[in-house]
Amino acid sequence: MKKRALALLLAATMAVGVTACGGGNSGNNAGTDNAAADSAADNAAEDSADNAAADNTDDGAGQAEAPAGAAGEKILSVQIGPDPETIDPALNSAVDGGNMLLHSFECLLIVNEDGQLAPGQAESWETSEDGLTWTFHLRDGLKWSDGSDLNANDFVYSWKRVCDPMVAAPYAETVLGMVAGYKEAVEGNLDALQVVATDDKTLTVTLNAPCPYFGSLAAFATLSPVQQGTVEANGDAWATAAETYITNGPFYISDWVPGSYILMSKNPNYWNASAIKLDGIKFNLIEDANASYSAYQTGEVLMIKDVPTEEIPSLEGNPEFYVEPIIGTYYLSLNNNKEAFKDPKVRKALSLAIDREYVAGTLMQGTYSAASNFMGPGWIDTDGSQFIDNANGGNPYIDTTAHDANVEEAKRLMEEAGYPGGEGFPTVTYSTNDAGYHKVVAEYLQQAWAELGVEVNVDIVEWASFTPMRRNGDYDASRNGWVGDYSDPSNMLDLLYSSNGNNDGKFKNAEYDAAMEVSRTTLDAAERSEALHKAEDILMEEAGCIPVAYYNDFWLQSGKITGSWHSPYGYWYFMYADITE
Amino acid sequence: MPKYIAKRLGLAVITIWAVATITFFLMNMVPGGPFLSEKAISPQATAALEAKYGLDKPLLQQYLTYMWDSLHGDFGDSLKQRGRTVMSIILMKFPVSARVGGISVLTSLLIGIPLGCMAAFKRGKFLDSLISVVATCGIAVPSFVICTLLLYFLGVNLKLLPTMGLASWKNYIMPVMALSFYPTAYIMRLMRSSMLDVLGQDYMRTAKAKGVSGFRMLFKHALRNAVLPVITYVGPMLAYTVTGSFVVEKIFTIPGLGGEFISAINGRDYTLIMGTTIFLATLIIVMNVAVDIVYKIVDPRIKLK
């Protein structure tokens, strides 16, 4: 009897033992939370109120049945993606990480609601006549979220850190490649980088070559200031815990449970804090689209980015369902190193055979828009107008509404290329990873290209293997896509430059390269615009890649949220939002 | 017994070494790497990252370095989650999974064993059929279906329970139900069939002949003999359950370890793949040793050598 009891007890303790050790950890978490609140309340009298606020939310966090947190706090609960891989500004290269940075940091300049550059940490800026020197004048009395002062030297440190080979920032070249001394800096001589704090409030940047869109880069999250003391004391780990994540933007992180949520609280030290209406924003790190949809239906979150695609047909016409363009294009790469795709006529024929309206509107359920050009809406021309309005004399390169005529043209081109009815054309393998609509599009291509007599095999490749395979050119045809980092057209047109690391199709055209080089060096806005348009003309004529659809963001957002906006870069701006009942 | 445990521990070390070695070379054979993204990273940045984490060294050297470091308790930094060590990720996420998983295992034992016994005792009766139907469903229905149904009915439709996170005890109900459904069903079936064997034994007939009551007979005399297969099953099951379920954690947004197993592989986060694999292997071995010891206690006739 005694022994049996013992046996059962032992079996039970095996289970309970683990449970209990789980329980112990929640105590640890609570400890961390307090530390976070403490560090945020270092100075400043007004911080004490904020500290209390942070404590309240810690208790109430997660019971978010009501949109507002505990004690009448205004906490906006949203979902814009799962756990970001990193939220270190220098290391981030993802949109969901970018959304976090946008709310917690502020760059020299910002992009405002109308998509225009506006003063951020810098209240004004100017460019020298040769376009090589950019000077930024910082605001008075800038502070970090811990209450300490922020000055121009913080930007110098942060920008040099982006070049540091030991940091290995993925965007270093994109954002600082044109700054004088960049080459030396990435080799390890950081002080060679020509970013100088002339005084506490003035930052001077010298460029190697003029860069008309450098203002956009100064507003790019990679170039956010980070606090030297904290970063050096904690190494890479500074950006993994709330208490060491010192920021300078409208919010700071007050509580962070990886895989669960990031709670941001209003930063009382932000220069424009009086315009911030929310007490906090809770970013729920929900990974599963059905789970986020459930959370939206129960009202636990007021905005979700991940909407299950199978729900989309039922959401059409719902005022809470938004579809807005972002600057990016879903396109196909044809491997130009393969004999079959060397002839532009073949590439063009394959392009024309695709019914883009059907793909975007039906297969992709209207969450994409049919692409007639490579550069879609949202890209800004050098005079501030929409790039697409000036492309090809204002006409679409491909008339997406005239599918039947396009197919006839495609058949004719195949014949001219020596493959009448697809005779003699090798079987094409189309490679894609399996996510979103990729598989449906692949199946459609089998059908569409069959009309030209081209046989297609579909090869589904796992994501981590797909990228290197495409980059190495180990494929015939593949899915590709790009979402812009900033609205200058060179950001996407550069992809087809012969030596670009993302030129997966290995497109090589001397005229195209020459046009892109002009766009990089000229100071004349009209000449630059002309060069960029010329590049797109060549690209479309030669079918250097096959644009299929423009990306949109689609999301659900409750009418209770006011004052937020969405930018064509794929970012949501909640910092000036409010919740109305 | 101490000699037995020492022997098992020695074997365990060899097993873990083998698991680690095979995993190390297999994961390096798979194409792709941790520092890839849709947007090409400059060659300098890639080279710098590889140098930073020692991935530029020959594979054999990487292997020796890893083994040496891990023997000293250093499982390295995560390659994808920059700034976090593998150990810190496991220590942060395992307790969460263990809590949910532990409760689930306990629930399955507390429901599965008695119901399994009852089914055997009432063999062929209505209760037996009912339990069999439930058990079959539990084994046949995958956990994501259960999760989705729970979420839809209890969360969205009736709004009885919160759909995400682990803030209060209410948050545990749905994940625990989803996680314990299968093991409960399995334990019921195991318990039923082994109980039927035991009930057919002579000593049970003797007990019955001597007028021992049904309840007493079942739970005092038969259970102890019948429970052995369940213990065999529960050991490894416990190891798997407390390390978290990818599906359940994803659907209920539970910050547990389950998701790390999958995302580490998808992201080619080599050090995290090694860390989670070694951790799971160790746990399974420990559970198997524990099972053997529990055996010995439940049935003293068993000799451990």
Chai-1 contact restraints between the chains, C-beta under 6 A:
chainA,res_idxA,chainB,res_idxB,connection_type,confidence,min_distance_angstrom,max_distance_angstrom,comment,restraint_id
A,R4,B,R224,contact,1.0,0.0,6.0,A-B,restraint_1
A,A7,B,I297,contact,1.0,0.0,6.0,A-B,restraint_2
A,A7,B,V298,contact,1.0,0.0,6.0,A-B,restraint_3
A,L10,B,V294,contact,1.0,0.0,6.0,A-B,restraint_4
A,A15,B,G102,contact,1.0,0.0,6.0,A-B,restraint_5
A,A15,B,V105,contact,1.0,0.0,6.0,A-B,restraint_6
A,A15,B,L106,contact,1.0,0.0,6.0,A-B,restraint_7
A,V18,B,A98,contact,1.0,0.0,6.0,A-B,restraint_8
A,V18,B,G102,contact,1.0,0.0,6.0,A-B,restraint_9
A,V18,B,V242,contact,1.0,0.0,6.0,A-B,restraint_10
A,T19,B,R99,contact,1.0,0.0,6.0,A-B,restraint_11
A,T19,B,G102,contact,1.0,0.0,6.0,A-B,restraint_12
A,T19,B,I103,contact,1.0,0.0,6.0,A-B,restraint_13
A,G22,B,P95,contact,1.0,0.0,6.0,A-B,restraint_14
A,G22,B,A98,contact,1.0,0.0,6.0,A-B,restraint_15
A,G22,B,R99,contact,1.0,0.0,6.0,A-B,restraint_16
A,N25,B,P95,contact,1.0,0.0,6.0,A-B,restraint_17
A,G62,B,G165,contact,1.0,0.0,6.0,A-B,restraint_18
A,G62,B,A167,contact,1.0,0.0,6.0,A-B,restraint_19
A,Q63,B,A167,contact,1.0,0.0,6.0,A-B,restraint_20
A,E85,B,K80,contact,1.0,0.0,6.0,A-B,restraint_21
A,T86,B,R82,contact,1.0,0.0,6.0,A-B,restraint_22
A,L91,B,R82,contact,1.0,0.0,6.0,A-B,restraint_23
A,S93,B,S37,contact,1.0,0.0,6.0,A-B,restraint_24
A,P165,B,A48,contact,1.0,0.0,6.0,A-B,restraint_25
A,A168,B,A45,contact,1.0,0.0,6.0,A-B,restraint_26
A,A168,B,A48,contact,1.0,0.0,6.0,A-B,restraint_27
A,A168,B,L49,contact,1.0,0.0,6.0,A-B,restraint_28
A,P170,B,I41,contact,1.0,0.0,6.0,A-B,restraint_29
A,P170,B,A45,contact,1.0,0.0,6.0,A-B,restraint_30
A,E173,B,S42,contact,1.0,0.0,6.0,A-B,restraint_31
A,V186,B,Q44,contact,1.0,0.0,6.0,A-B,restraint_32
A,D236,B,R82,contact,1.0,0.0,6.0,A-B,restraint_33
A,D236,B,G83,contact,1.0,0.0,6.0,A-B,restraint_34
A,A237,B,G83,contact,1.0,0.0,6.0,A-B,restraint_35
A,A239,B,G83,contact,1.0,0.0,6.0,A-B,restraint_36
A,T240,B,G83,contact,1.0,0.0,6.0,A-B,restraint_37
A,T240,B,R84,contact,1.0,0.0,6.0,A-B,restraint_38
A,V257,B,P255,contact,1.0,0.0,6.0,A-B,restraint_39
A,P258,B,P255,contact,1.0,0.0,6.0,A-B,restraint_40
A,G259,B,P255,contact,1.0,0.0,6.0,A-B,restraint_41
A,S260,B,G165,contact,1.0,0.0,6.0,A-B,restraint_42
A,S260,B,P255,contact,1.0,0.0,6.0,A-B,restraint_43
A,I286,B,T253,contact,1.0,0.0,6.0,A-B,restraint_44
A,E287,B,K250,contact,1.0,0.0,6.0,A-B,restraint_45
A,D288,B,K250,contact,1.0,0.0,6.0,A-B,restraint_46
A,D288,B,I251,contact,1.0,0.0,6.0,A-B,restraint_47
A,A291,B,I251,contact,1.0,0.0,6.0,A-B,restraint_48
A,S294,B,L151,contact,1.0,0.0,6.0,A-B,restraint_49
A,S294,B,G155,contact,1.0,0.0,6.0,A-B,restraint_50
A,S294,B,V156,contact,1.0,0.0,6.0,A-B,restraint_51
A,S294,B,T163,contact,1.0,0.0,6.0,A-B,restraint_52
A,A295,B,T163,contact,1.0,0.0,6.0,A-B,restraint_53
A,A295,B,M164,contact,1.0,0.0,6.0,A-B,restraint_54
A,Q297,B,V156,contact,1.0,0.0,6.0,A-B,restraint_55
A,T298,B,V156,contact,1.0,0.0,6.0,A-B,restraint_56
A,T298,B,K159,contact,1.0,0.0,6.0,A-B,restraint_57
A,T298,B,T163,contact,1.0,0.0,6.0,A-B,restraint_58
A,A464,B,G32,contact,1.0,0.0,6.0,A-B,restraint_59
A,A464,B,R268,contact,1.0,0.0,6.0,A-B,restraint_60
A,S465,B,P31,contact,1.0,0.0,6.0,A-B,restraint_61
A,S465,B,G32,contact,1.0,0.0,6.0,A-B,restraint_62
A,T467,B,L36,contact,1.0,0.0,6.0,A-B,restraint_63
A,P468,B,G32,contact,1.0,0.0,6.0,A-B,restraint_64
A,P468,B,L36,contact,1.0,0.0,6.0,A-B,restraint_65
A,G501,B,A40,contact,1.0,0.0,6.0,A-B,restraint_66
A,N502,B,A40,contact,1.0,0.0,6.0,A-B,restraint_67
